[in-house]
Amino acid sequence: MAGNDSAVKVKIDHVVKKFNSRNGEVVALNGMDLDVHENEFVCVVGPSGCGKSTILNIIGGLEAPTEGSVLVDGKPVEGPGPDRGIVFQQYALFPWLTVEKNVEFGLKLQGVDKEERAEITHKYLKMVDLEAFAKSYPKELSGGMKQRVAIARAYAVNPKVLLMDEPFGALDAQTRTQLQSELLETWEKEQKTCFFITHDVEEAIILAERVVVMCARPGRVKDVVDIDIPYPRDQKTKMSPRFLELKNYIWNQVYQEYLAVRK
């Protein structure tokens, strides 16, 4: 668990991102500032189109800011790197590789030898409860299982920062709930810095130490809410008065931004 007194892991410093579209220039982010601390779990919520995925892609090195900078461990992000693992909503597995080959893919790229690759892959397949499916192919798995493989693959390369872009967004409610619990357990064991994007306010409160609410486009930080509910959290947590209070507060913040765009 990270306190705000721990080291800054990811520094988002006045990031502006502009895209050229057929209708002219679009400003996706306009002066976004945020510090994410070592081993902290941060969730980002906001209306559609507010730049949540854009900032995640900039931290991941998949896009460059138009202005401003993102630093990881004090160094500017200049492209993708093994210090940042990314899990997308669409699983992004290689269909021609087995589950274990998908998980060890990044390790192979890093030049890890065969025995060590096998050991690490086994460890993380066990962690996501998919050892029995090591030889299966993605098409033989359910959506929840595919997302577990994607999470195991991200963890296997031992990134310092885990970037997750609505990883449970396409799953049914039961699977989603189960994966939230598993993710929290893993995070508590593995101690990673997690930057997690979601549309679901309840999911954000169950997972995060802090929830970042973004303004409607152009995106920037509207509010940062400390989630002062102790871990471990589970479905009963959602019935607590404090959970409901936080949910109403954050939901109203997001809804105001949604209305601002509709005007």
RODO-2510 file (C-alpha; in nm, 4 decimals, decimal comma):
residues 263
     n   res          X          Y          Z
     1     m     0,0000     0,0000     0,0000
     2     a     0,1327     0,3381    -0,0902
     3     g     0,1078     0,6424     0,1220
     4     n     0,1327     0,9847    -0,0327
     5     d     0,4659     1,0186     0,1441
     6     s     0,6159     0,7407    -0,0713
     7     a     0,8242     0,8143    -0,3798
     8     v     0,6586     0,9486    -0,6935
     9     k     0,6620     0,6695    -0,9511
    10     v     0,4787     0,8366    -1,2389
    11     k     0,4782     1,2145    -1,2795
    12     i     0,2340     1,3614    -1,5309
    13     d     0,3516     1,7176    -1,5771
    14     h     0,1231     1,9609    -1,7584
    15     v     0,0485     1,7206    -2,0433
    16     v    -0,1281     1,8590    -2,3501
    17     k    -0,2300     1,6260    -2,6343
    18     k    -0,3702     1,7517    -2,9643
    19     f    -0,4876     1,5382    -3,2555
    20     n    -0,5625     1,6458    -3,6097
    21     s    -0,9021     1,5272    -3,7278
    22     r    -1,1094     1,5898    -4,0404
    23     n    -1,2878     1,8658    -3,8494
    24     g    -0,9645     2,0363    -3,7470
    25     e    -0,7580     2,0164    -3,4314
    26     v    -0,8933     1,8236    -3,1313
    27     v    -0,7474     1,8932    -2,7869
    28     a    -0,7758     1,5629    -2,5982
    29     l    -0,5761     1,6676    -2,2896
    30     n    -0,5146     2,0225    -2,1768
    31     g    -0,2694     2,0624    -1,8908
    32     m    -0,3032     1,7339    -1,7033
    33     d    -0,1014     1,7121    -1,3812
    34     l    -0,0857     1,4106    -1,1503
    35     d     0,1654     1,2300    -0,9293
    36     v     0,1209     0,8549    -0,8842
    37     h     0,3185     0,7084    -0,5934
    38     e     0,5208     0,3894    -0,5645
    39     n     0,2937     0,0804    -0,5260
    40     e    -0,0167     0,2991    -0,5330
    41     f    -0,3415     0,1839    -0,6932
    42     v    -0,5013     0,4756    -0,8790
    43     c    -0,8259     0,4551    -1,0781
    44     v    -0,9239     0,7158    -1,3355
    45     v    -1,2893     0,7904    -1,4162
    46     g    -1,4565     1,0486    -1,6353
    47     p    -1,7052     1,0860    -1,9193
    48     s    -1,6392     0,9186    -2,2558
    49     g    -1,3895     1,1088    -2,4671
    50     c    -1,2232     1,2874    -2,1732
    51     g    -0,8766     1,1542    -2,2603
    52     k    -0,8477     0,8641    -2,0106
    53     s    -0,7061     0,6192    -2,2660
    54     t    -0,4920     0,8938    -2,4198
    55     i    -0,3071     0,9588    -2,0928
    56     l    -0,2622     0,5840    -2,0363
    57     n    -0,1147     0,5491    -2,3869
    58     i     0,1234     0,8399    -2,3190
    59     i     0,2449     0,6784    -1,9925
    60     g     0,2829     0,3513    -2,1858
    61     g     0,4920     0,5269    -2,4513
    62     l     0,2438     0,4421    -2,7288
    63     e     0,1767     0,8123    -2,7924
    64     a     0,3809     1,1250    -2,7281
    65     p     0,2446     1,4378    -2,5578
    66     t     0,2134     1,7533    -2,7684
    67     e     0,3369     1,9537    -2,4685
    68     g     0,4469     1,8633    -2,1173
    69     s     0,6046     1,5365    -2,0084
    70     v     0,5519     1,2061    -1,8315
    71     l     0,8313     1,0778    -1,6078
    72     v     0,8615     0,7247    -1,4711
    73     d     1,1174     0,7030    -1,1883
    74     g     1,2298     1,0526    -1,2827
    75     k     1,3096     0,9612    -1,6440
    76     p     1,1065     1,0923    -1,9401
    77     v     0,8957     0,8321    -2,1217
    78     e     1,0289     0,8092    -2,4761
    79     g     0,8507     0,4960    -2,5973
    80     p     0,7262     0,1589    -2,4700
    81     g     0,9482    -0,0267    -2,2219
    82     p     0,9532    -0,3362    -2,0003
    83     d     0,9121    -0,1173    -1,6897
    84     r     0,5459    -0,0637    -1,7937
    85     g     0,3011    -0,3485    -1,8573
    86     i    -0,0260    -0,2734    -2,0372
    87     v    -0,3549    -0,4650    -2,0237
    88     f    -0,6222    -0,3547    -2,2713
    89     q    -0,9957    -0,4263    -2,2798
    90     q    -0,9597    -0,6403    -2,5933
    91     y    -0,7296    -0,9055    -2,4390
    92     a    -0,4674    -0,8550    -2,7184
    93     l    -0,3543    -1,2193    -2,7062
    94     f    -0,1801    -1,3925    -2,9963
    95     p    -0,4395    -1,6442    -3,1229
    96     w    -0,1731    -1,8739    -3,2729
    97     l     0,0114    -1,9137    -2,9404
    98     t    -0,0937    -2,1297    -2,6453
    99     v    -0,1737    -1,9708    -2,3113
   100     e     0,1763    -2,0418    -2,1745
   101     k     0,3452    -1,9137    -2,4922
   102     n     0,1384    -1,5934    -2,4675
   103     v     0,2485    -1,5422    -2,1072
   104     e     0,6164    -1,6037    -2,1821
   105     f     0,6195    -1,3889    -2,4978
   106     g     0,7613    -1,0767    -2,3273
   107     l     1,0182    -1,2836    -2,1360
   108     k     1,1416    -1,4308    -2,4642
   109     l     1,1825    -1,0786    -2,6053
   110     q     1,3879    -0,9915    -2,2966
   111     g     1,6177    -1,2869    -2,3626
   112     v     1,5224    -1,4792    -2,0473
   113     d     1,6427    -1,8406    -2,0779
   114     k     1,4012    -2,1271    -2,1330
   115     e     1,4043    -2,2742    -1,7816
   116     e     1,3521    -1,9409    -1,6116
   117     r     1,0768    -1,8531    -1,8607
   118     a     0,8957    -2,1766    -1,7775
   119     e     0,9282    -2,1108    -1,4026
   120     i     0,7980    -1,7520    -1,4246
   121     t     0,5163    -1,8508    -1,6606
   122     h     0,4056    -2,1279    -1,4248
   123     k     0,4110    -1,8899    -1,1283
   124     y     0,1792    -1,6385    -1,2947
   125     l    -0,0541    -1,8953    -1,4506
   126     k    -0,0918    -2,0381    -1,0992
   127     m    -0,1570    -1,6880    -0,9669
   128     v    -0,4494    -1,6416    -1,2111
   129     d    -0,5640    -2,0027    -1,1634
   130     l    -0,5037    -2,1109    -1,5238
   131     e    -0,2336    -2,3800    -1,4839
   132     a    -0,4734    -2,6397    -1,6273
   133     f    -0,5110    -2,4320    -1,9452
   134     a    -0,1398    -2,3786    -2,0193
   135     k    -0,1599    -2,5750    -2,3470
   136     s    -0,4943    -2,4273    -2,4589
   137     y    -0,5342    -2,1632    -2,7280
   138     p    -0,7149    -1,8299    -2,6712
   139     k    -1,0159    -1,9374    -2,8834
   140     e    -1,0799    -2,2174    -2,6297
   141     l    -1,1096    -1,9737    -2,3381
   142     s    -1,3927    -1,7583    -2,2033
   143     g    -1,3581    -1,3786    -2,1966
   144     g    -1,2654    -1,3789    -1,8277
   145     m    -0,9989    -1,6446    -1,8816
   146     k    -0,8486    -1,4510    -2,1736
   147     q    -0,8239    -1,1429    -1,9544
   148     r    -0,6526    -1,3492    -1,6824
   149     v    -0,3952    -1,4583    -1,9406
   150     a    -0,3399    -1,0935    -2,0398
   151     i    -0,2899    -0,9990    -1,6724
   152     a    -0,0487    -1,2908    -1,6161
   153     r     0,1471    -1,1855    -1,9260
   154     a     0,1707    -0,8254    -1,8026
   155     y     0,2926    -0,9392    -1,4582
   156     a     0,5398    -1,1952    -1,5971
   157     v     0,7830    -0,9335    -1,7306
   158     n     0,7914    -0,7784    -1,3818
   159     p     0,6974    -0,4225    -1,4801
   160     k     0,7244    -0,1466    -1,2227
   161     v     0,3989     0,0079    -1,3421
   162     l     0,0852    -0,1769    -1,4515
   163     l    -0,1361     0,0218    -1,6900
   164     m    -0,4893    -0,1145    -1,7293
   165     d    -0,7375     0,0318    -1,9775
   166     e    -1,0860    -0,0889    -1,8778
   167     p    -0,9573    -0,4461    -1,8577
   168     f    -1,2875    -0,5820    -1,7216
   169     g    -1,5190    -0,3614    -1,9299
   170     a    -1,6356    -0,6368    -2,1664
   171     l    -1,7006    -0,9014    -1,8987
   172     d    -2,0217    -1,0058    -1,7273
   173     a    -2,0848    -0,8808    -1,3734
   174     q    -1,9889    -1,2041    -1,1913
   175     t    -1,6617    -1,2498    -1,3811
   176     r    -1,5812    -0,8844    -1,3346
   177     t    -1,6344    -0,9067    -0,9581
   178     q    -1,4144    -1,2155    -0,9356
   179     l    -1,1327    -1,0559    -1,1387
   180     q    -1,1469    -0,7402    -0,9256
   181     s    -1,0881    -0,9533    -0,6131
   182     e    -0,8078    -1,1471    -0,7813
   183     l    -0,6429    -0,8277    -0,9046
   184     l    -0,6449    -0,6766    -0,5544
   185     e    -0,4973    -0,9939    -0,4046
   186     t    -0,2237    -0,9962    -0,6670
   187     w    -0,1510    -0,6262    -0,6229
   188     e    -0,1176    -0,6681    -0,2462
   189     k     0,1261    -0,9592    -0,2979
   190     e     0,3273    -0,8214    -0,5897
   191     q     0,3421    -0,4548    -0,4900
   192     k     0,3110    -0,2774    -0,8240
   193     t     0,2074     0,0742    -0,9119
   194     c    -0,1343     0,0361    -1,0806
   195     f    -0,2947     0,2976    -1,3081
   196     f    -0,6396     0,1667    -1,3913
   197     i    -0,9001     0,3259    -1,6185
   198     t    -1,2678     0,2437    -1,5776
   199     h    -1,6144     0,3771    -1,6586
   200     d    -1,7496     0,2060    -1,3488
   201     v    -1,7460     0,4205    -1,0333
   202     e    -1,8113     0,1192    -0,8060
   203     e    -1,5160    -0,0659    -0,9595
   204     a    -1,2939     0,2386    -0,9024
   205     i    -1,3885     0,2607    -0,5332
   206     i    -1,3459    -0,1152    -0,4714
   207     l    -0,9966    -0,1150    -0,6252
   208     a    -0,8290     0,2203    -0,5711
   209     e    -0,6506     0,4062    -0,2971
   210     r    -0,7266     0,7257    -0,4890
   211     v    -0,9811     0,7933    -0,7634
   212     v    -0,8967     1,0604    -1,0191
   213     v    -1,1991     1,2311    -1,1764
   214     m    -1,1283     1,3861    -1,5160
   215     c    -1,2987     1,6832    -1,6756
   216     a    -1,4812     1,6384    -2,0038
   217     r    -1,2722     1,7136    -2,3112
   218     p    -1,0265     1,8695    -2,3079
   219     g    -0,9206     1,6331    -2,0305
   220     r    -0,7470     1,7380    -1,7127
   221     v    -0,7809     1,6448    -1,3465
   222     k    -1,1013     1,7754    -1,1911
   223     d    -1,0691     1,6098    -0,8511
   224     v    -0,8675     1,3450    -0,6687
   225     v    -1,0644     1,1500    -0,4069
   226     d    -0,8929     0,9520    -0,1295
   227     i    -1,0707     0,6199    -0,0765
   228     d    -1,0448     0,5843     0,3000
   229     i    -1,1970     0,2343     0,3149
   230     p    -0,9517    -0,0246     0,4495
   231     y    -0,8460    -0,3286     0,2468
   232     p    -0,9356    -0,6099     0,1990
   233     r    -1,2516    -0,4934     0,0231
   234     d    -1,5206    -0,7230    -0,1111
   235     q    -1,8847    -0,7157    -0,2188
   236     k    -1,9982    -0,6401     0,1380
   237     t    -1,7911    -0,3224     0,1200
   238     k    -2,0397    -0,1928    -0,1372
   239     m    -2,3129    -0,1910     0,1290
   240     s    -2,1212     0,0285     0,3722
   241     p    -2,2384     0,3873     0,4277
   242     r    -1,8921     0,5249     0,3425
   243     f    -1,8838     0,3369     0,0109
   244     l    -2,2263     0,4756    -0,0843
   245     e    -2,1220     0,8265     0,0186
   246     l    -1,8068     0,8098    -0,1968
   247     k    -2,0008     0,6562    -0,4855
   248     n    -2,2586     0,9371    -0,4835
   249     y    -1,9909     1,2050    -0,4605
   250     i    -1,7760     1,0653    -0,7457
   251     w    -2,0757     0,9792    -0,9639
   252     n    -2,2074     1,3370    -0,9301
   253     q    -1,8678     1,4747    -1,0290
   254     v    -1,8599     1,2569    -1,3420
   255     y    -2,2225     1,3320    -1,4255
   256     q    -2,1663     1,7089    -1,4073
   257     e    -1,8896     1,6679    -1,6659
   258     y    -2,1147     1,4520    -1,8837
   259     l    -2,3826     1,7238    -1,8723
   260     a    -2,1241     1,9918    -1,9541
   261     v    -2,0464     1,8104    -2,2815
   262     r    -2,4155     1,7685    -2,3675
   263     k    -2,4887     2,1415    -2,3459
***
